[in-house]
Structure formats: structure tokens, C-alpha cells
Amino acid sequence: MTTDLYNLSDKVKLWTRQHKNVLKELEKYGVYRVKKEYILEKMDTISDYYLNLYEWYGRNAAKVVPKPEGVIYPIWLSISSDMMLQPTEDTIILEIEVDRKNVIYTDVDKWGYVVNYFYLPIDPEDEERHNEELKKFGISDESALITGDKGNFYPLLKNKIIKSWERLFEPLGEESTLVQATIWEIKKEWVVDIIHG
């Protein structure tokens, strides 16, 4: 299933849940792009965590699909209507049709490693070797290598973890059962349906 993501037609349908004000922005400017203040408002007390994560994602995802000038943060989408987030109060679902070349596909499970600041292994054997290395150094909280002072004492291990996250952007394999998508912007003409909450 997932190996066909890059081999189908030139267009793909995707779904994203957004605040209803996105419609005003699309009407006024003809395009929607995520701004820092949107993340600050949505994520509140944990916004710094997500800003750092999304900025890392943006820098690296831009190597797969270049960002338009001025864009920093990605827009997250579902690849099927069955898997899309459902509308909630003050939100809408935008169904869009976009050129496949504008879409970055990633494995949800791999993204989970990055979100938790864990090493993203090549395979189960690589993960086991990494866990043994953590045990050897007495590290029980792997994320502390990224989020705390522990990374200062184990810089090679910290860099190994960060470097492993690049695997998020490797082509998807047959084992990828949950796939998500990102794009850099939504243009008004891409919207084919709007589902209100």
C-alpha cells in the first residue's frame, strides 16, 4: 500500500483539521501557512516543545520538498478520510487535492520516536544495540540526552540520536502501516470540501 504513495496519479487527496479562522485567511490571502503564533495559541504551555520539534522537522523535510520562501512550519494531514481527525468545537476539516510532488509522507511510528526524543533505529537489532549502550552508561531516561544536561556529558550519544531522526524521511516500506503527510501551505484552489464541526 504505502510503496504506491509516490507512484500513483499526479494529484492526491488529503485531510487536515484546522481552526475555523483558516477559512478567513484562505479567503483574504488565497493561501494558508502555519504561523508561530498559531502554535503558541494551540499548544499553550507546551508550545516551546512543539516549536523546537516543528522547526527541526521543517529544516529536514525541506530537503525532501523545498519550502516556499517565508514558510517555517509544516501543515499536518491525514492520507485517508477514515484516519482523519474529526472536527471539534471551532474547527473545520479541509479536504484538499494537491500535486503529489508537494507532499512529504512519513511513518507515524517513526515520528513517535522523534516526538519522544528517542533514537530511531534501523531495525529491531539496532534498537537492541542502542538500548544496551544506554544501559552501559546508566541512562534510564533517553530523552534527557536531548532535553536535559545529560547530553553535555554524552555528546556522541546525543548526536547519534539526533542524526537517527533523519530516517524519518527515508522512503516508506511495506512495514509502514500508519502514514501521515505534511505540506508547507494550502492554496485556496486546492480545497475541494469543507467539513464543519
N, C-alpha and C positions, 0 to 999 in steps of 0.2 A: 504494500500500500504506500508506504512513505517514500520508497525509491522512485515512485512515479511523480512526486511533487514537483520535480523540476522538468519533467518530460511531457507534460500534458499541453493543453492549449496555451496560447499566449496570455489569456486572462484567467483570473481566479477570483472566486467569491470568498469573502471573509466577513467576520462579525466582531464588533467591538462595543463594549458598554462604556458610555461616556456621560458626563453631566449634561443636562439638557441645554445649558448655555453654549455648548459646542455648536448647536444649530445656528445661534445668533452669529457666532464667529464665521461659520461657513457662509451665511448669507451676506455678511458685511465684507469679508475679505476673499471669499471664494476658496479658502484653504484653512485647515486647522493644523496647528502644530502644538505639541506639549510645551508649556512654559514652566519655569521653575516655580512660580507662584501657585500653579495648579497642584503640583506635587506637595508643596508646603501646606496648602489648604486641605488636600485629601488625606495626607499621611500624618499631619499634626505632629505629635511628639516623637514619632519615629521617622520623620521626613529626612533627617541627615543620613540615616542608614540607607534609605532608598535613593537619595540623590547621589551618594557615592557609588552605589550599585549601578544605577542607570547611566551615570557618567562613564563608568568602566565599560558597560555594555555598549554605549554609544561609540566610544573610541574604537572598540574592537569590531563591532558589527559594521562600522563604516568601511572596513577592509573587504567586506563581503558585498555590500551595496552602499556606494558612496552617499553621504548625507548631502542634502541641499544646503546651500550656504545659510548660516544662521540657526540651523537645527542642532540641538544638543541631545534631546531625549527621544526615545522610541515611543511608538504607539503600539500597544499590545492587542492582539486579535486572536480569535478562535478560527480554526480552519473548517469547522462544520457547525451547522445550526444546532445539532444535537449537543455539542460541547460548549456552546457559548454561555457566558454569564447571563443570568436572567435580569430583566430590568428591576430596579428598586426605586424608592422614592427619589424624585428629582433626576432620574437618569433615563437615558434612551439607549436603544441598540441601533447602531448603524450597520446596515448590510451594504458592503461596498464591492465593486468589481474593479479590479486593478490589474495592471500588467504584472505578470509573474516575475519579471526581472526586478521589480521594486520590492519584493517580499523576501524577508530573511526568515527561514524556518529553523527552529531549534527543538531539541528533545526536552520535554518538561522535566523528566527525571534528572537529566544533566544540569538543567537550570537550578534544580533544587540543591545540588552540591555547591554551586556558585553562591546562591542566596544565603546558604548557611556558612559560607567561608570555609568549605571543606575541599580537600584535594579531589579533583575529578579524575578518577582512574581510567586507564586504558581498558582494563578488563578486571575480572574478579581476582586474578593472581596479583596484578599490580596493586589493587586495593589492599590485599593482604600484606604485601611487602611494605606498603606505606604505613599500615596500622602497626606493623612490627617495629618500624622505625620510630613511630610516636611513642610506643611502649619503652623502647630503648632509652629514649630521652626523658621518660617520665611525664609525658604530656597527655593529660586526660581530656583537656578541652582544646581540640584542634583549632577552633575558631579564634581562640585567644592569640594565636600566632599572627592573625590579621588585625584583630580588633583591640588587642591589648599590648602590653610591654614585652610579652614573650617573644614576639617577632624580632625584637632587638637582640635577644640572646641567641636566636636560631635563624639568622637572616637567610641562610641557604634553604632551610626548610620552608620559610615563609615565601621565598621567591619560587620555590618548586610548586607550592600550592597555587600561587597566582598564575604562574605560567601554565599550569594544568587546565585552567579555565578556558584557554584558547580552544580546547577540544569541543567546547560547546558549539563552535561554528564549523566543525567537520561535517561532511555530507552525512545525512541520516541513513541509517542502516535498517535492515529488516527488524531488528530488535526494538526499534523506536515505535512504541505503540501510542504514546501520547505526544502529539506535536503541537507547538504553538507558533504563532507568526508575529513578526513586527514589521512595521513600515515607518517611514520618517514623517509623513504628512498624509492628510486626507484632503483630496480636492473635491469640491462640491459636485463636480460632474461624475465622480466615482460612486456617489451614493445612489443605490438602487432601491432601498427601502429603509424606513424608519419605524422602529417598534417602540411605542411609548409605554412607560411603566404604569 
